[in-house]
Amino acid sequence: MKKKKLLWILSTLLVLALAASCAAAPAPSAATTVATSVPATDATTTAAAETTALAQPAVKEIILATTTSTQDSGLLDYLIPKFEQQTGYVIKTIAVGTGQALELGAKGEADALLTHAPSSEKPLVDAGQVVNYQLVMHNDFIVVGPPADPAKIMDLTAVTDAFKAIAAQEATFISRGDKSGTHTKELSVWKAAGLESPSGTWYQESGQGMGSTLTIANEKEAYTLSDRATYLAQKTNLELEILNQGSKELLNIYHVMQVNPETYPMVNAAGAEAFVAFMIDPATQALIGEFGVEEFGEPLFFPDALN
């Protein structure tokens, strides 16, 4: 009897000890339950998504006013997706003549400019209408015309002599006539050739961008001045040939800049600054130097920001 009583007491003590142990263990909190129920990979993904969301720009759209040559050559189609992917910004491109692009900047109707007429850009820089003015790249202008070459300019070295020969022959010449960088360059060559204002039925204006002007010149078997990049990009659709090139007057220099936010507070200053930084970044400069090599055997533009 005593033995049974002793076993009963020991059993009771064991049950009490187990109950006390369970009571001492804290119940899992809601926070603990959530944390342990979410896989580590999901938690990491969530954190990364939150970080990405925070990194998105406040104002995403950037208005870029630029010359038609950067679009007609395909350069912008090549670079802009990379910029948008890296930064979260979205570029709205207005491709017009450089004169019109600079006018948009002067009115505060664009955020960033990419143009190729230094003599026309300088007044905006001096007036403080644009800031962060950076050299980006260059290529050159070329005189193209029909294979028959009625003005016989192929054997002439200086572009001024080529223009004189075209005027003397009254061979059809298609000018852009749109105050673009190309038009500005063309007028400066005519002036250097002694023809301040060429006129006559042989001298015609397209009033359009470089790609359209090349098409018109091709249809009329006419001469025109083109940037090399647009010509090479459209060469397969043209019968025009390069008939004069290499003169120092034909250097074609591109700059990028942002519209001054102190003058125009409504511009997307952060976005424009990011775009300028992207264009002169070493990685982008390398991309510019490679553009066109695979298709044409030569680059369409030469990077200058690292020089």
C-alpha positions in Angstrom: 0.0 0.0 0.0 2.8 2.4 0.9 4.4 1.5 -2.4 1.3 2.5 -4.5 1.0 5.7 -2.6 4.6 6.6 -3.3 4.1 6.0 -7.0 1.0 8.1 -7.0 2.9 11.0 -5.4 5.8 10.8 -7.9 3.3 10.7 -10.8 1.6 13.8 -9.5 4.9 15.7 -9.1 5.9 14.8 -12.7 2.6 16.1 -14.1 3.0 19.4 -12.2 6.6 19.9 -13.4 5.5 19.4 -17.0 2.7 21.9 -16.6 5.0 24.5 -15.1 7.4 24.0 -18.0 4.8 24.7 -20.7 3.5 27.7 -18.8 7.0 29.2 -18.7 7.5 29.0 -22.5 6.3 32.3 -24.1 3.7 32.1 -26.8 4.9 33.2 -30.2 4.0 36.8 -31.0 2.2 37.9 -34.2 5.5 39.5 -35.4 7.4 36.3 -34.7 4.7 34.2 -36.5 4.8 36.5 -39.6 8.6 36.5 -39.8 8.9 32.8 -39.5 6.2 32.1 -42.0 7.7 34.3 -44.9 10.5 32.5 -46.8 13.8 34.4 -46.8 13.7 34.9 -50.5 10.3 36.6 -50.4 11.5 38.9 -47.6 14.5 39.8 -49.7 12.4 40.4 -52.8 10.0 42.6 -50.8 12.9 44.7 -49.4 14.4 45.1 -52.9 11.0 46.2 -54.3 10.6 48.8 -51.6 14.2 50.1 -52.3 13.4 50.3 -56.0 10.2 52.1 -55.4 12.0 54.7 -53.3 14.6 55.1 -56.0 12.0 56.1 -58.6 12.3 59.8 -59.7 9.7 62.2 -58.4 9.1 63.6 -62.0 9.8 60.8 -64.5 9.4 62.5 -67.8 12.3 64.4 -69.4 11.7 66.5 -72.5 14.7 66.3 -74.8 15.0 68.7 -77.7 17.5 67.5 -80.2 18.6 67.6 -83.8 17.1 65.3 -86.3 20.5 63.7 -87.0 20.6 62.0 -83.6 17.3 60.4 -84.3 17.6 59.7 -88.1 21.0 58.0 -87.5 19.4 55.7 -84.9 21.7 56.9 -82.0 18.8 57.9 -79.7 17.0 54.6 -80.3 20.3 52.9 -79.2 21.0 55.0 -76.1 17.7 56.1 -74.6 16.4 52.7 -73.6 19.6 52.2 -71.6 19.2 55.5 -69.9 15.6 54.8 -69.0 16.4 51.4 -67.7 19.2 52.7 -65.5 17.4 55.7 -64.0 13.7 55.2 -64.1 13.2 58.4 -66.2 11.2 58.4 -69.4 12.5 60.5 -72.3 10.1 62.4 -74.6 12.1 63.3 -77.7 11.4 66.4 -79.8 13.6 65.9 -82.9 13.8 69.2 -84.9 16.5 71.4 -86.4 19.1 72.6 -83.9 17.7 76.2 -84.2 14.3 75.0 -83.2 15.7 72.9 -80.4 17.6 75.8 -79.0 14.5 78.0 -79.2 12.6 75.4 -77.1 15.4 75.6 -74.5 15.4 79.4 -74.5 11.7 79.4 -73.8 12.0 76.8 -71.0 9.9 74.3 -73.1 12.5 71.5 -72.9 14.5 70.1 -70.0 17.7 69.0 -71.9 19.2 69.8 -75.3 21.4 67.7 -77.5 22.5 69.9 -80.5 25.3 70.5 -83.0 25.7 74.2 -83.7 28.3 75.7 -81.3 27.9 79.2 -82.7 24.2 79.1 -82.0 24.5 77.4 -78.6 27.0 80.0 -77.2 24.4 82.8 -76.8 22.3 80.6 -74.7 25.2 79.6 -72.5 26.4 83.2 -72.2 22.8 84.4 -71.2 22.6 81.6 -68.6 19.6 80.1 -70.3 21.3 76.7 -70.3 23.9 75.3 -67.8 26.0 72.1 -67.5 27.2 72.6 -71.1 29.2 69.5 -72.0 31.0 68.3 -75.1 29.7 64.9 -76.1 30.9 63.7 -79.6 31.6 64.7 -83.1 31.5 63.4 -86.7 31.6 65.4 -89.9 29.5 66.8 -92.7 29.8 65.5 -96.3 28.7 66.8 -99.6 26.7 64.1 -101.4 25.3 64.1 -104.9 24.4 62.0 -108.0 26.9 59.6 -109.3 27.1 61.6 -112.6 28.5 64.5 -110.6 27.5 67.3 -113.1 29.5 70.0 -111.2 32.6 67.7 -111.1 33.3 68.2 -107.4 34.7 64.8 -106.7 38.2 65.9 -107.7 38.1 69.1 -105.6 39.7 69.1 -102.2 38.3 72.1 -100.5 34.5 72.2 -99.8 34.4 75.9 -100.7 35.7 75.0 -104.2 33.0 72.3 -104.4 30.3 74.8 -103.5 31.6 77.3 -106.0 31.5 74.7 -108.7 28.0 73.7 -107.9 26.9 77.4 -108.1 28.8 78.0 -111.4 27.1 74.9 -112.9 23.8 75.8 -111.4 23.5 72.2 -110.5 20.5 71.5 -108.3 21.3 71.8 -104.6 18.8 71.0 -101.8 19.2 73.0 -98.6 17.5 72.1 -95.4 16.5 75.7 -95.0 15.3 75.1 -91.4 17.9 76.9 -89.2 19.2 73.5 -88.1 22.9 72.9 -87.3 23.3 71.4 -90.8 21.7 74.5 -92.4 23.9 76.8 -90.3 27.0 74.9 -91.4 25.9 75.0 -95.1 25.3 78.8 -95.0 28.8 79.3 -93.4 30.4 77.3 -96.3 28.5 79.3 -98.9 29.7 82.5 -97.2 33.3 81.2 -97.2 32.9 80.4 -100.8 31.9 84.0 -101.6 28.2 83.4 -101.9 26.4 85.1 -99.0 22.9 84.2 -100.2 22.7 81.6 -103.0 19.6 81.9 -105.0 18.0 80.7 -108.3 15.9 77.8 -109.4 18.9 75.5 -108.8 19.0 76.3 -105.1 16.0 74.8 -103.3 15.0 74.4 -99.7 13.3 71.4 -98.3 12.4 72.9 -94.9 12.7 69.4 -93.5 15.0 67.2 -91.5 18.1 65.5 -92.7 16.5 62.2 -93.6 13.8 63.8 -95.7 16.2 66.2 -97.3 18.4 63.3 -98.5 15.3 61.6 -99.9 14.4 64.7 -101.9 18.0 65.2 -103.1 18.0 61.6 -104.2 14.8 62.0 -106.2 16.0 65.2 -107.9 19.5 63.9 -108.5 20.8 66.9 -106.5 23.6 67.8 -104.2 23.1 68.4 -100.5 25.1 68.8 -97.3 24.6 66.0 -94.8 26.0 64.8 -91.6 27.8 61.5 -92.2 25.8 59.5 -89.6 22.4 60.1 -91.2 23.7 59.5 -94.7 25.3 56.1 -93.7 22.2 55.1 -91.8 20.0 55.7 -94.9 22.6 54.8 -97.6 20.8 51.6 -98.7 17.8 53.6 -99.8 19.9 56.3 -101.7 21.8 56.5 -105.0 23.7 59.5 -103.8 27.4 59.2 -103.3 29.9 61.1 -101.1 31.6 63.5 -103.5 33.4 65.9 -101.1 34.7 65.4 -97.6 37.5 66.0 -95.2 37.7 69.9 -95.1 38.2 71.3 -91.6 35.1 73.4 -92.2 33.0 70.2 -92.1 33.7 69.2 -88.5 30.4 68.5 -86.8 30.4 68.9 -83.0 27.7 67.9 -80.6 27.0 69.3 -77.1 24.5 68.3 -74.4 23.2 70.8 -71.8 20.3 71.3 -69.4 17.9 74.2 -69.3 18.7 76.5 -66.4 16.2 75.6 -63.5 16.9 79.0 -61.9 15.5 80.7 -64.9 12.8 78.2 -65.6 11.7 76.6 -62.3 9.2 74.3 -64.0 11.8 72.2 -65.8 12.8 68.8 -64.7 16.2 69.8 -63.4 17.1 66.5 -61.7 16.1 64.6 -64.8 18.0 66.9 -67.2 21.1 66.7 -64.9 20.9 62.9 -64.9 20.7 62.8 -68.7 23.7 65.1 -69.1 25.7 62.9 -66.7 24.6 59.8 -68.6 25.8 61.2 -72.0 29.3 62.0 -70.7 29.7 58.9 -68.6 32.6 56.7 -69.7 30.3 53.7 -70.3 28.0 55.7 -72.6 31.0 57.2 -74.4 32.2 53.7 -75.2 28.7 52.9 -76.5 28.8 56.0 -78.8 32.2 55.0 -80.1 30.9 51.5 -81.0 27.6 52.6 -82.6 27.5 51.8 -86.3 30.7 49.8 -86.5 29.1 46.4 -86.8 26.7 47.6 -89.6 28.8 50.1 -91.5 32.3 49.2 -90.6 33.0 52.5 -89.0 31.5 54.5 -86.1 28.9 57.1 -86.9 30.0 59.3 -84.0 33.3 59.8 -82.1 33.1 60.3 -78.3 34.7 63.5 -77.0 33.7 63.8 -73.4 36.8 61.8 -72.2 39.3 63.9 -74.2 
